[in-house]
Amino acid sequence: MKKRALISVSDKRGIVDFVRILIEKEFEVISTGGTYELLKQNGLAVKNISQVTNFPEILDGRVKTLHPAVHGGLLARRGDLIHMKTLSDFNITPIDLVAVNLYPFQAVIEKPDASFDEAIENIDIGGPTMLRAAAKNHVSVTVIVDPDDYDMVRGELEHGTVCADTRRILAAKAFRHTAAYDALIASYLTEEEFPEKLTLTYERKQELRYGENPHQSAALYSELSADHTLLSAEQLHGKELSYNNIGDADVALMLVKEFTEPAAVAIKHMNPCGVGMGATILEAYKEAYAADPVSIFGGIIALNREVDEACAERLQETFLEIILAPGFTEEALAILTQKKNLRLLRVDTAQKTTGKQVTSISGGLLIQGQDAHGFDQATVTIPTRRKPTEAELETAKFAWIVAKYVKSNAIVIAKDKRTIGIGIGQTNRVGAAKIAIAEAGEQAQDAVLASDAFFPMPDTVEEAAKAGIRVIIQPGGSVRDEESIKACDAHDIAMIFTGIRHFRH
């Protein structure tokens, strides 16, 4: 008795050759719509689905496979006498193999001119139903959703039949496929910021050599649409990115996107160790390097301008793990690719990332909007007698942006167009200030200090005054703000209240 295969694919890669093999293996092949036309054009003997259902496609193709002749053939348990008698009574032939993939909903909604009605018409109904039916009955039915699996199935058919383990693996893949498809549709239709059920779907981009440490396994997954992010970067050179590289590079990219004038960011362990701005990208990199020449060694560099020959010459003087930029000239590539392991990533540094920020916790997720707030002149107040000069205000804006990407408690000291001291991730604010001041050294004289959160007491002001700090920028909002204001006035320090904080955990 011939076996029967049902073929209905949106992604038609390899389908003609695969069906040719099925026919050689004495499968009767039934098909639908455009797939049927393609197979017929290639001289393959296939039946139209209407010949099986004895019912035409209706409603502009919305209904064609939703029929007992299809789903009875998919769902009948082959060893169940009652099931098989039912098929016989209604003249239904079992279906043993299904190759189906779905209407290209994602491709449609990503088109800039796609309408809502067009998106709705590309929600597949019959396809997921067939896949779920075949996957449920995988004890007897082989289900294929990915053209990359045709060769595996073909190889097993050469030995007679597809084995049970393979059918189970393919069934699980089919359920993942339909789950991801439904999640994408649900996301498209959902308007609530935090709906009662959250369905997320990601595609594996690559398996990583290991995780945060060599004894941990890891993989990188991408949102189905990850434009303007690190995941859309093109790697031009260098060895494979590691788990830690990816985390560091993501922070570097997010921070460098905050600047419109030429800027360079150096990251170590997901924290900035040097940030600089300049008239050219070379000048910006020199400022970032001068901020902390020790910590930059082995770091990740993000630049928001194309890397030219002069900048590349300077970059290659230091051991770096990654350089990411919107582009590299041919001359720059010729210089930087001499270092075999140096990763070079080309990525958009202009368009800011949108969407939600997702953090895993044991047994769940924390989800929040992006911290998209920068320096807003409308929310700023200056409660001290001394007011910052225009130049000091520009430096304060710069330091405030950098502080947003430093783990709390965070203190950033800046001068002109670069950071000179950063206190990271301390359990008390004065401790973070002491670290930043020590790193800045004599350069702290007449510099600006930024804090990610308010001062609950004046001790940080006192440490800043000892170092010669002239301007402090912080959120304000403590019930003891007046004490810090008085301390600033006593030391002739200008203090800026932003009215917003930048905790980063």
Residue pairs with C-beta under 8 A, 6 or more apart in sequence:
2 26
2 27
2 28
3 25
3 26
3 27
3 28
3 96
3 97
4 27
4 28
4 29
4 30
4 73
4 93
4 94
4 95
4 96
4 97
5 19
5 22
5 27
5 28
5 29
5 30
5 95
5 96
5 97
5 98
5 99
6 29
6 30
6 31
6 49
6 65
6 70
6 74
6 95
6 97
6 98
6 99
6 100
6 130
7 15
7 19
7 29
7 30
7 31
7 35
7 39
7 46
7 98
7 99
7 100
8 31
8 32
8 33
8 35
8 49
8 65
8 99
8 100
8 126
8 127
8 130
9 15
9 35
9 99
9 100
9 101
9 147
10 101
10 102
10 103
10 104
10 127
11 101
11 104
11 147
12 34
12 35
12 38
13 147
14 147
14 150
15 35
15 38
15 39
15 99
15 147
15 150
16 38
16 39
16 42
16 44
17 150
18 99
18 147
18 150
18 153
18 154
19 29
19 39
19 44
19 46
20 42
20 44
21 154
21 157
22 29
22 97
22 157
23 29
23 44
23 45
25 157
27 96
27 97
28 47
28 93
29 39
29 44
29 45
29 46
29 47
30 46
30 47
30 48
30 49
30 51
30 52
30 95
31 39
31 46
31 47
31 48
31 49
32 48
32 49
32 57
32 64
32 65
33 57
33 61
33 64
36 46
36 48
36 49
39 46
40 46
49 57
49 64
49 65
49 70
50 56
50 57
50 64
52 67
52 69
52 70
52 93
53 64
53 65
53 67
53 69
53 70
54 69
55 67
57 63
57 64
58 64
62 125
63 126
64 126
65 126
65 127
65 129
65 130
66 125
66 126
66 129
68 90
68 92
69 90
69 92
70 95
70 130
71 129
71 130
71 133
72 86
72 87
72 90
72 92
73 87
73 92
73 93
73 94
73 95
74 95
74 98
74 130
74 133
74 134
74 137
74 141
75 133
75 136
75 137
76 83
76 84
76 86
76 87
76 92
76 94
76 137
77 83
77 137
77 139
77 140
78 84
78 94
78 139
78 140
86 92
87 93
87 94
94 140
95 134
95 141
96 140
96 141
96 142
97 141
97 142
97 143
97 144
97 153
97 162
98 130
98 131
98 134
98 141
98 142
98 143
98 144
99 144
99 150
100 127
100 130
100 131
100 134
100 143
100 144
100 145
101 127
101 145
101 146
101 147
101 177
102 124
102 127
102 128
102 131
102 177
102 178
102 181
103 122
103 123
103 124
103 127
104 122
105 119
105 122
105 123
105 124
105 181
105 184
105 185
105 188
106 184
106 224
106 225
108 114
108 118
108 119
108 122
109 119
109 184
109 188
110 225
119 188
123 185
124 181
128 178
128 181
128 182
131 143
131 145
131 174
131 175
131 177
131 178
132 174
132 175
132 178
134 141
134 142
134 143
134 171
134 174
135 141
135 143
135 170
135 171
135 172
135 174
135 175
136 171
138 167
138 168
138 170
138 171
139 164
139 167
141 167
142 153
142 162
142 166
142 167
142 170
143 167
143 170
143 171
143 174
144 150
144 153
144 170
144 174
145 170
145 173
145 174
145 177
146 173
146 177
149 170
149 173
152 166
153 162
153 166
153 170
156 162
156 163
156 166
179 199
179 201
180 201
180 203
180 224
182 199
183 199
183 200
183 201
184 201
184 224
186 199
187 199
187 201
193 369
194 367
198 365
198 367
200 358
201 223
201 224
202 221
202 222
202 223
202 224
203 221
203 222
203 224
204 219
204 220
204 221
204 222
205 219
205 220
205 221
205 222
205 231
206 219
206 220
206 240
207 218
207 219
207 220
208 218
208 219
208 220
208 240
208 241
208 242
208 243
208 246
209 240
209 242
210 216
210 217
210 218
210 242
210 243
211 217
211 218
211 243
212 218
212 243
212 244
216 243
218 243
220 231
220 241
220 246
222 231
223 231
223 355
226 232
227 351
228 348
228 351
228 352
228 353
229 250
229 253
229 353
230 246
230 249
230 250
230 253
230 324
230 345
230 347
232 347
232 348
233 249
233 253
233 324
233 345
233 346
233 347
234 345
234 346
234 347
235 241
235 343
235 344
235 345
236 328
236 333
236 337
236 344
236 345
236 346
237 333
237 336
237 337
237 342
237 343
237 344
238 322
238 339
238 340
238 341
238 342
238 343
238 344
239 340
239 341
239 343
241 249
241 322
241 343
244 269
245 300
245 321
245 322
245 343
247 270
248 267
248 268
248 269
248 270
248 299
248 300
248 321
248 322
249 267
249 300
249 302
249 322
249 324
249 345
251 267
251 270
251 271
251 272
251 405
252 265
252 266
252 267
252 300
252 301
252 302
252 322
252 324
253 302
253 324
253 347
253 349
254 353
254 405
255 265
255 267
255 272
255 275
255 302
255 401
255 402
255 404
255 405
256 263
256 264
256 265
256 302
256 303
256 304
256 349
257 304
257 349
257 350
257 351
257 352
257 353
258 374
258 401
258 404
259 277
259 304
259 401
261 277
261 278
262 277
262 278
262 279
262 280
262 281
262 283
262 284
262 303
262 304
262 305
263 275
263 276
263 277
263 284
263 303
263 304
264 274
264 275
264 276
264 277
264 278
264 281
264 284
264 285
264 287
264 288
264 289
264 301
264 302
264 303
265 272
265 274
265 275
265 288
265 301
265 302
265 303
266 272
266 273
266 274
266 275
266 288
266 289
266 291
266 292
266 295
266 296
266 299
266 300
266 301
267 273
267 299
267 300
267 301
267 302
268 295
268 296
268 298
268 299
268 300
270 407
271 405
271 406
271 407
271 422
271 424
271 425
272 402
272 405
272 406
272 412
272 419
272 422
273 291
273 292
273 295
273 296
273 299
273 422
274 287
274 288
274 289
274 290
274 291
274 292
274 295
274 296
274 418
274 419
275 288
275 291
275 398
275 402
275 418
275 419
276 283
276 284
276 285
276 286
276 287
276 288
276 289
276 290
276 291
276 417
276 418
276 419
277 284
277 287
277 398
277 417
277 418
278 284
278 285
278 286
278 287
278 417
280 305
280 311
281 303
281 304
281 305
281 306
281 307
281 308
281 311
281 325
282 308
282 310
282 311
282 314
284 303
284 305
284 417
285 301
285 303
285 311
285 314
285 315
286 314
287 417
287 418
288 296
288 301
288 418
289 296
289 314
289 318
290 418
291 418
291 419
291 420
292 419
292 422
292 439
296 318
296 320
297 318
297 319
298 319
298 320
298 321
299 320
299 321
300 320
300 321
300 322
300 324
301 315
301 320
301 322
301 323
301 324
302 324
302 325
302 349
303 311
303 323
303 324
303 325
303 326
303 349
304 325
304 326
304 349
304 350
305 325
305 326
306 325
306 326
306 327
306 328
306 329
306 332
307 315
307 323
307 325
307 327
307 328
307 329
307 332
307 336
308 329
308 331
308 332
309 329
309 331
309 332
309 335
311 332
312 328
312 329
312 331
312 332
312 333
312 335
312 336
313 335
315 323
315 336
316 335
316 336
316 338
316 339
320 342
321 342
321 343
322 342
322 343
322 344
322 345
323 336
323 342
323 343
323 344
323 345
324 344
324 345
324 346
324 347
324 349
325 345
325 346
325 347
325 349
326 346
326 347
326 348
326 349
326 350
327 346
328 336
328 344
328 346
333 344
336 342
336 344
337 344
352 372
353 370
354 370
355 370
356 367
356 368
356 369
356 370
357 367
357 368
357 369
357 370
357 371
358 365
358 366
358 367
359 365
359 366
359 367
360 366
371 404
371 502
371 504
373 500
373 502
374 397
374 400
374 401
374 404
375 396
375 397
375 400
375 401
375 498
376 498
376 499
376 500
379 498
379 499
379 500
380 496
380 497
380 498
380 499
381 476
381 496
381 497
381 499
382 388
382 494
382 495
382 496
382 497
383 476
383 481
383 485
383 495
383 497
384 485
384 488
384 489
384 493
384 494
384 495
385 489
385 492
386 488
386 489
386 492
386 493
386 494
387 494
388 396
388 470
388 471
388 494
388 496
391 416
392 448
392 470
392 471
392 494
393 496
395 414
395 415
395 416
395 417
395 447
395 448
395 471
396 414
396 448
396 450
396 471
396 473
396 496
398 414
398 417
399 412
399 413
399 414
399 419
399 448
399 449
399 450
399 473
400 412
400 450
400 473
400 498
400 502
402 412
402 414
402 419
402 422
402 450
403 410
403 411
403 412
403 450
403 451
403 452
403 502
404 452
404 502
404 504
405 504
406 412
406 422
406 424
406 425
406 452
406 504
407 424
407 425
407 504
407 505
408 425
408 452
408 453
408 503
408 504
408 505
409 423
409 425
409 426
409 427
409 428
409 429
409 431
409 432
409 451
409 452
409 453
410 422
410 423
410 424
410 425
410 432
410 451
410 452
410 502
410 504
411 421
411 422
411 423
411 429
411 432
411 433
411 435
411 436
411 449
411 450
411 451
411 452
411 460
412 419
412 421
412 422
412 423
412 436
412 449
412 450
413 419
413 420
413 421
413 422
413 436
413 437
413 439
413 440
413 444
413 447
413 448
413 449
413 450
413 469
414 420
414 447
414 448
414 450
415 443
415 446
415 447
415 448
420 439
420 440
420 443
420 444
420 447
421 435
421 436
421 437
421 438
421 439
421 440
421 441
421 443
421 444
422 435
422 436
422 439
423 431
423 432
423 433
423 434
423 435
423 436
423 437
423 439
424 432
424 435
425 432
426 432
426 435
429 451
429 453
429 455
429 456
429 460
430 459
430 460
430 463
433 449
433 451
433 460
433 463
433 464
434 463
436 449
437 444
437 463
437 464
437 466
437 467
437 469
440 447
440 467
444 467
444 468
444 469
445 467
445 468
446 468
446 469
446 470
447 467
447 468
447 469
447 470
447 471
448 469
448 470
448 471
448 472
448 473
449 464
449 469
449 471
449 472
449 473
450 472
450 473
450 474
451 460
451 472
451 473
451 474
451 475
452 475
452 501
452 502
452 503
452 504
453 474
453 475
453 501
453 502
453 503
454 474
454 475
454 476
454 477
454 478
454 481
454 501
455 461
455 474
455 478
455 480
455 481
455 484
456 478
456 480
457 480
457 483
457 484
458 480
458 483
458 484
458 486
458 487
460 484
461 472
461 484
461 487
461 488
461 491
461 493
461 495
462 487
464 472
464 493
465 487
465 490
465 491
465 493
469 493
470 492
470 493
470 494
471 493
471 494
471 495
471 496
472 488
472 493
472 494
472 495
472 496
473 495
473 496
473 498
474 495
474 496
474 497
474 498
475 497
475 498
475 499
475 500
475 501
475 502
476 497
476 498
476 499
477 497
477 499
477 501
478 484
481 497
484 495
485 495
487 493
488 494
488 495
